[in-house]
Amino acid sequence: MKEVRDYISENKQRFLDELIELLKIPSISADLSFSKDVLKAAENVQMRLKEAGCDIVEIHETAGYPIVYGEKIIGPKLPTILVYGHYDVQPPDPMDLWNSPPFEPVIQKTKLHPEGAIFARGACDDKGQMYMHVKALEAMIRTSQLPCNVKFMIEGEEEVGSDNLAIYVAENKKKLENDIILISDTGMIANDIPSITTGLRGLSYVQVEVTGPNRDLHSGLYGGAVANPINILAKMIASLHDENNHITIPGFYDKVEELSKEERAEMAKAPFDLEAYKKALDIESVYGEKGYTTNERNSIRPTLDVNGIWGGYTGEGAKTVIASKAYAKISMRLVPHQDWKEITELFKNHFESIAPKGVKVKVTPHHGGQGYVTPIDTIGYQAASKAYEKTFGKKPVPQRSGGSIPIVSLFEKELGSKTILMGFGLDSDAIHSPNEHFGVWNYLKGIETIPYFYQYFTEMNS
């Protein structure tokens, strides 16, 4: 692998420049006004896969945004790795909280990234981590070190639920046949504490709408006489948790797996500094479900959070009005065995049942997905562990994540393949938030580590 490492070192500035070019494209899949930019990002990925050395690169149309497929097949008897990633990004709002424009990437030094970090929307989630795989492939092909077959499936709708990816996978099982799926859309504990994500939470995402009077009303003439949808919505949302921050939806916990004391003790061995955690977030205390630690609350326990709430007058100055409608977006992170469609229905039934007679309630499901757990006794996990150990100099820690990648469980169902989650970002990289960034060191370390996974996985399958 010396040739691969040398190639990466010699081309690292170009690797950075190419990523920055991709990050300049505002490929926001949730906003139709950016549809041309999303398509431009797909074309950029297509071009870079061709340049990296894929023999076949295709843009496959879907009912939404296209999927970029690429492959390099060097031997029918060799194992095949399928790389998944996405080129779409979250909206950058609120814009005024960015220190630099979200689609004008800059490299700045930080306490955790003294060598510099790339600040831009999508830097870590997922353009930077997806692009590591493109450059790792290039390094292996250019140095004649590619040991197995590789396929790429890069989509443009991950941030809006991947609905069309499910259709694509079901219709292209033969094309997508593989021995293992490799994804870098997660993180690790710290630059000096590598870790591999072994579990993901599921997701149910809904929008709720509360309607009161048939028009906005004068708060002096009507206040106190009719239901105020914003007041009602606030009360309904507040009732979704009890005094112990336990979710109050009937049946919500019926299928939640309770980990044993032994399993929880193993989890507790992962390094975690609570004081540093609070300091990084500028909070006096942590908050969450009673009886669980911070790391348990954000990984093995389900949650319910309001992601946005609005209604009435929010402009400058005062306007004394009772709004006709109030809205909120709510996400529920789920643990293995909780079915997201079942949870969505439980939420809908409960939320409608607690509405007072003075209002009407509408619950609109957006998207969701199942949770996933990766066994650590598989060849794929062992190959990933050896790869991290080789480049970081220490064995990685298995860690469950609080995030969701809904298509992982779909892949296993449709393709019969296990997924390995090799993330190189940090929790502090502000994904989905203003000032998202990805360390230059992490980006290059990922490009260096991925080829070792290919090598070890191939050796273990021989």
PyMOL commands that set and color helices and strands:
alter all, ss='L'
color gray80, all
select helices_A, chain A and resi 2-23+32-52+95-97+127-142+158-160+163-171+219-222+229-238+261-267+274-281+294-297+340-353+379-392+407-415+427-429+440-460
alter helices_A, ss='H'
color red, helices_A
select strands_A, chain A and resi 56-60+67-72+80-86+106-108+117-119+149-155+180-183+187-188+195-200+202-211+217-218+303-311+321-322+325-334+360-369+372-373+397-400+419-421+425-426+437-439
alter strands_A, ss='S'
color yellow, strands_A
deselect
rebuild
show_as cartoon
